[in-house]
C-alpha cells in the first residue's frame, strides 16, 4: 500500500471520528460537571477549579465602630 494512501485513510478516519468524539464529550461533560466540582472540592482543588472573586485580605471588611487606636467607638 502506498504511503499517501495510508495518510488519506488516517485523515478520513479523523474527519469521521472527530465530530463523534466531540459530540460524546459534550454530552457526557455536561452530566459530569457537577460531579467534577464536588470531586475537586473534596480533593482540595476547589480554589483551582472555581477561584474566589476577591482575595481573602481584600474580602475582609474592617469592623465598623471599632477604631484602630483603641478609643471607644463613636455612636453614629
GILINGI-V55311 format. One record per pair of residues at least 6 apart in sequence whose C-alpha atoms are under 6 Angstrom apart, sorted by sequence separation. I is the first residue (numbers start at 1). GAP is how many residues later the second one is. If there is no record, write none. Layout:
# GILINGI-V55311
i=I gap=GAP
i=I gap=GAP
This chain:
# GILINGI-V55311
i=40 gap=6
i=66 gap=7
i=65 gap=8
